[in-house]
């Protein structure tokens, strides 16, 4: 019964709770048991079983009283980038040792208001910097999937790798991630789950520990597109605490899921056929286009000519913003402090010991591109390219309703396989464009590779048209019929 409960989708679990087939306490206990059995995956940094059971009991009382919220009693994993009042929040960094926020992020506040239950804080790449979840101070997350006939540990993708692994291994009903350059979509593709990055400004960033403020967005990571629509509806909306939050209405995303694409045009960007992309990715991309045609869409080729500059532009803009945002971690006010003979040495010791290698690398890159003599040569030029990339999308969306592309150039790779940072950065080639342009984009599982690993397709939409993106994703999901699950080897 326990494993049956944890296999339910969010929509199914919600229906079961409302029909009193099981209680939130029973559902939560099932997930807590699954989490205990799967600690070898290292998907969570902090587990909160006492809080979860307390919230679940309160949810059961509200369900009995007929005052249930839209997420009442549903156990979620929260990426450890979200500030959670009274619960350790680390951003997977040594420098935030012992940091317990006295306030709650707006997005998680929305979840608790709708009755959600927190199982714990999910592991991640330190400060959301990474594409493999190997950069966490608390150790790497292990992908629940394995290659056929191979026991080598695979990465779950990053930076929201803990959230993705938790969803894929049925260690939560759904999870929150954040996406700065693909950090929701890439791990979703690597783990056979669904992940959507909303339009920049659709969800509040208040209370999310900052990496690159002009790029990152909160978003759901779920088992199905319907679940993503339900969860996004709960967290989207304007927040006066966040000056980048946009006051636009939030539609009923779940109600928009028809799968009918008649009259819609879907663009295939010719520039996304890049060197090094596997033949399998190309095959599934073509298959995805056929599925959308069968759903009634017209599929046409479009051009995004400046997308070839997206990676270098991103890896200038993002580190520059990180250099500024992470200057606040100095050992004075909160988190780790490593003493020194004077204030300067204390700063140096704290930051040197507190930040991991990838975070130090990006701070150094960002400080360099913002320095006198290099600002115009690098940062200003990258911002100009960002505008041109956004213009390309605007031009394409004059003739198409959405764009179909691969999510990643390959399936999940083995832990330690990509020691070269540049090789790791190239994994973001299909995802960073949506962040630079501020557009909604989601990854939907398409099928399995020859090695038995999930491969994802990406849908990119017009600004604030998450409903359209979700509906295209829903059509892909229905056509693909992807229901594969990783073998639960971690329970052995």
N, C-alpha and C positions, 0 to 999 in steps of 0.2 A: 504493500500500500504506500509506503514511504516513497519508493522510487517512482511509483505511478503519479503521486502528487507533484514531485519535482519535475516531471516531464511535461506538465501542463504549460501551455502558453499563458501569457498574461490574461488574454481575453477569456480563455477557458477557466483559469483559476478564479477570475472575477465572477464568472457565471456560477461556478461551483460554490463560492462563498455566498453569493446572493441567494442561491437556491438552498442553502444550509446543508449541502452535501458533506461539508467538512468545515471546521472552524479555522480562523486565522492562526490560532495557537497551534493547531495540528499541522497546518501548512508550514508555519514558521519552524516548528520542531523538525519537520522533515528536511527542510533546507539546512538547519543547523547540524543535523546528523550528516548530511551530504558534505557540508563544508569540513567537518571533522575528518571524514574519510578521505578527503581530497587535499589535505594540507601539503602533500607533496607537489601539487601544482603551484603553490605559493601565490594564489590568486588574490588573497587578502593580506593587507598589512595589519589591520586591527579588526578583530571580530567583536561584535557587540551583542552577545546572546541575551544578557539580562535586559538591555534596553529593547531589543527586538520582541521578546516575550511580553514585556510590559506594554509596548505599543500594540502588539497583536491582541492582547486581552481587551485593551481599550477599543480596538476596532470591532471585536466581536460584540461588545456592548452597544456600539453605535449601529451595527448591522441589525441587532435585535430590536433596537429602538426605531429603526427605519430612517436613520439620519446618516447613512453611509455616504462617503465621498466617492469620487470617480475611481480612486485607487485603494479603496478601503480594504485593509488587511493584506495587501500584496507585498511580499518581502523582496526588497531591492538591494543591490550592491551600489555603493556610491564611490566613485573615483576619489582617491585621496588628495585631490586638488581642490575639492569643495570644503569650505569651512563649515564645520558642524559643531554647534555650541556644546561645550562640555566633553567633546570626544576628540582624542588625539588626531591632529591633522598635520601631515608631514611633507606632502608633495614628494614622497619617497626620497627625501634628502636628509642627510645627517645634520645639516645646518638648522633644521627645524625640530631637532630633538626636544621632546617635551612640550611642544606648542599645542595648547588646548584653547581654541578660540572661545571668546566670550560672546560671540554673535554667530548667526546662522546665515549662510548664503541665501539669496532670494530664491534660487531654483529649488534648493532642498526645503526651504520654508513652504514653497508651493506643494511639494510632495507630501509633507507632513499635514498640511491643511487638507489635502485630499485623502488622508488616511493611510498613506504608505507606511511600510515597516522597514527599518534599516537593519540589515544583517551585519554590515560592517563596511570598512573603507578598503576599496580595492587597490591593489598594487599597480604601479605605473612606472614609466621612465621618469627619472628625477626631473622635477619641474617641467614635465611633459616634453622633455627633449630627447627624442629617440624614436626609432621605428621598429624596435624589436623587443622592448621591455627587458633588455639586458642591463640597463643603466640605473636600476633601482638600488639605493643603499641597502634595501632589505632583501636583495637577491633577485635573480631573474624569475619571471613567470614562465611556466612550462605550458606549451600548447597541448590541450587534451588530445589533439589529433596526432597520429603517427603515419609515416609512410608505410605502404604495404610491405610486410615482411621485415620491418626495420624497427628497432627500439630506440633509435637516436632521438634525443630531445629536440623538439622544434620550437621556434619562437612563436608567440601568439600575435606578433605585430605590436606596434606601439604608437603613441604612448599609452593608449587606453587598453593595454594588454591584459591587465588583471580583470577589468570589466568584461572584456571579450571572452576570456577563458572561463570566467564564472558563469556567463550565459551559456556558452557552448557545453560546459560540463554539468549543467543543471544545478549550479550552486546558488542560484537566485532566479527569480521569475523574469527579471530584466535588470538593466543597470544604467547608470549615468556615465557618460564619458565626456571628454572635451576634444575639440578638433581644431588644431592650429594650422596644420599642413596636410592633414589626412589621418589624424590620430584616432578618429572614430571609424572611418571607412576602411582603412588598411587592415587593422586588426579584425574588423568584421569579416573582411574577405578571407583572411587567413584562418578563421575559425568557423566558417559556415554560418555566420549570424547576420543579422540586419543592423545597419547603423546609418543614421542620418545626421548630417551637419546642417542645421538650419541657416537661413540668411543671417548675415551679420546684423545684429540689432534685434533679432526676433526673440531671443532669450536673454535675460539679464546676466551680466558678468559680475555683478556685485557679490563679493564673498568667494569668488574663484581666484585662487592664487595665480598671479599674473606671470605669463611668460612673454607673449607678444600681443599686446593689447589690441592692435588693429586687425588681428587675424583670427583670434580664437573665439569659439562659440561652444556653448553647452549643447548636448544632444543625447538622444536615447540609443541604447544598444539592446537589441531584443531578439526574440526567437522568430518573430514574424513581422511582416509589414503592418498588419493590423495592430499589433502590439506597439510598434513604433508610432503609429498615428495616435493611439490612445495616450501614450506617455508624453508625446510632444504636446498634445493638447493641454496637458496638465502643467507643463513648465513654461510654455510660451506666453508672452504678454509684456506689456510696457512696465518698466520699473523706474520710478523717479530717482532711485538711488544710483542709477547707471545712466550717465549722460549719452551713452551710445545706444541705449535701448530706444526702439522706435515705436511710437504710439499708433499702431495699426491694428485693426480688428483681428482676432484669432478665430478662424473658421473651425467648424467641426470636421477635423481631418478624417476621422473614421467614417463619417457619413459620405465622404467624397470617394471612397474606395469602391469603384464599380468595375474596374478592369476594362471598361469600354473606351477604346482610343479612336473611335471613328471620328474623322474630321481633324485629327491631330497630326502634326508633322514632327518627326523625330530626326535630329541631325546626327550624322556620323562624321566626326572631325578627322580630316585626312592627315593632319599633322600628328595624330596620336599613334600612328604606326611607326614605332621607334625601333632603333637598333637594340638588340638584346631581348626583345619581347618574345616570349615563348610561342611556338606554333599553336599550343593548346589554348593560350589566351586569345589568339586571333580566331581560332575555331569557335570558341564560345561567344566571342563578340559578334561574329557573323550569325551564329545561332540566335543570339539575343535580338538581332535586327529582324530575323524571320519571325520570332515570337511576337514582336511588336506589330509586324505586318498582319499577322494572323488575328491580332486584337483590333485591327481596323486602321492602324496608323499608316501614314505614308512616310517612308524612310528615304532621306535624301542626304547627299554629302554636303558638308559645310567646311568652311576654312576658319581656323583660328591661328593666323600666321605668326603671332608673337608668342604662342605657347612654348616655343622652343627656348625662350628666354626665361620661362617661369621659374625653373629651379635656381639658377644663379640669382635672380631677383629676390626670390624668397629667402635664400640663404645669405642675403645681405640685410633685408628688412627685419627678418625675425631675430637674428642675433643682435642687431642694433637696439631693438626694443627690449630684448632680454638684458642687455648690458645696463640699460637704464632701470628697468624694473627690479633687477636683482641687486642693485646698489644698496637697497634697504637692509640687506642681511649682513650685519656687521658685528654681531655679538654684543651689542649694547642693549637693545630693547627686549628681545625675545629669542628663544631657541638656543643653539649652541654658543658657548663662549670658551675660547682657548686663551688663557692668560699670556701676556707678554710683558716685557720690561717697561713698555710705554704703550700709549693708545695706538700708535701706528702699528707696532708689532702685534698687538692684540687683534687688530683688524686683519692683518696678514695671516696670522696663525689660524684665526677662526675661519676665514674664507678659504684658505688653503686646505684645511682639514675638513671643512664642512661641505664643500662642493666636490662632486665627482668629476672625472676626467672630461666627459662630454659637456657638462655645464661650464667648466672652466674654459674649454675650447670655444664655446659659443660666446661667452663673455668677452674673451680676448678678440675674437673676430669682430664682434659688435663694437667694442671700444675702438678698434683700429679703423673701421669704416666711418665712425663718427668723429675721428680725430681731425684736427686742423690739417689741411692739405689733402685729405682724402675724402672728406665729406661730399664734395661735389662730384669727384671722380667715381665714387661708389654709391653712397646712399641716395643722393639726388637722382642719379641715373637710374637706380633701381626703382625709385618711386615713379619716374617717368614711364619706365617699362610696365609697371603695375597698371598705370592708367591705360596704356595701349592694350594690355591684355584684357582689361575690363571693356574697352571699346570693341574689341573683337567679339566678345560675347554679346554685347548689345546689338552689334550688326547681325550676328547669327540669329538672335532671337527676334529679329524683324521678320524672319521667314519660317522659323521652327518654334515649336512649343517646348521642347526639351532636347537634351543631347545625351546620346548613349556612348559610353566609353568603357574600357576596362577599368577596374579599380587599381590593380597592381600589375606590374610586368611579369610576375611569377607567383607561384604558390609559396606557402611558408617554407622558410629555409631553416637549416639546423643551427642550433645555438653555437656561437663562436665562428660560424662560417664566413661572416662578413666583418672581418677585423678592420678593414679599410673604411674610414668614415665616409669617403666619397662614394664608395659602392653602396653604403647604407643610405646615403642621401638620394641616390638615383631611384630608390624604391618609391619615392614620393612623386615621381614624374607625372603621374596622371591625376594626382589629388591636389597639388598645391595651387593650381590655377583657380579652383573654386574659392579658396581662401583669399587669394590676392584680389579677386573680383567681388568677394563678399556674397557669393551665390549659394543657394541651397543645393546639396548634393547628397546622395545616399548610395550605399552598397547593398546589393541583394545577391545571395548565393545563386550561382547558375548551375554548377555541376561539380564533378570530381575530376581531378587530373588523373593521368595514367597511374600515378603513384598513390591514388586514393585520397588526395588532399583537396579541400574546398577551393573553388575559384569564384571570384565575385565579378559582377557587372555593376557599373556606376551610372547613375542618372543625375544629370546636372540640369537645374531649372532656372527660370527667371526669378529675380529678386522677389521674395515673399510669396512665391508660388509653391510652398511646401506641399499643398494639396495636390497640385499637378504632378510633382515629383513622386509623391507617395502613390498616386494612382498608376503612373507608369511602372513604378516598382512592383505594385500589386499585380499588374498584368504579367510582368516578368516572373514573379513568384508563382502565379497560378500555372503558367506555361511550363516552367522548369520543374515544378513538382518536387523540389529539393526537400527530402526528408531524412537524409543521411545523418547519422550521429556517430561521434567517435566511440570506439570501444572503451568501456570504462576500466582500462588497465590499472588506473591509480587506486582502485578499490581492492585489488588483489592482495 
